């Protein structure tokens, strides 16, 4: 069961994606560094899957 109001991810990713964590914010104290990871995926129009209501 997933939270939120978005439908579950039903996409299959193929290929290679370069991932790089980036600094997001710094809080005081140990373990205060927060980083983010954003993955940009360009769909292949020839294999597009229709969106469906959740």
C-alpha positions as CSV (number, residue, x, y, z in Angstrom):
1,X,0.0,0.0,0.0
2,X,1.4,3.4,-0.9
3,X,0.6,6.7,0.7
4,X,-0.6,9.9,-0.9
5,X,-3.0,10.5,-3.7
6,X,-0.8,9.5,-6.6
7,X,-1.2,6.1,-8.4
8,X,1.6,3.6,-8.0
9,X,4.5,3.6,-10.4
10,X,3.8,1.2,-13.2
11,X,6.7,2.1,-15.5
12,X,9.6,-0.1,-16.4
13,X,12.9,1.8,-16.8
14,X,15.6,0.5,-19.2
15,X,19.0,1.7,-19.9
16,X,21.5,3.6,-17.8
17,X,20.9,6.7,-15.7
18,X,23.7,8.8,-14.2
19,X,22.8,9.6,-10.6
20,X,24.4,12.3,-8.5
21,X,23.4,13.4,-5.0
22,X,23.4,17.2,-4.6
23,X,23.6,19.2,-1.4
24,X,20.1,20.5,-0.4
25,X,20.5,22.2,3.0
26,X,22.8,22.1,6.1
27,X,21.5,22.1,9.6
28,X,23.5,22.4,12.8
29,X,24.9,19.4,14.5
30,X,26.1,15.9,13.4
31,X,24.2,14.4,10.5
32,X,22.8,17.8,9.6
33,X,23.6,17.6,5.9
34,X,20.6,16.9,3.7
35,X,21.0,15.9,0.1
36,X,18.6,15.3,-2.8
37,X,18.6,13.0,-5.8
38,X,16.7,14.0,-8.8
39,X,16.3,11.6,-11.8
40,X,15.2,12.9,-15.1
41,X,13.6,10.3,-17.3
42,X,12.6,11.1,-20.9
43,X,9.8,8.8,-22.1
44,X,10.1,7.0,-25.4
45,X,7.0,8.1,-27.4
46,X,7.0,4.9,-29.4
47,X,6.4,2.9,-26.2
48,X,4.2,5.4,-24.4
49,X,1.9,3.9,-21.8
50,X,-1.5,5.6,-21.3
51,X,-2.1,7.2,-18.0
52,X,-4.9,5.6,-16.0
53,X,-7.0,6.8,-13.0
54,X,-5.9,5.4,-9.8
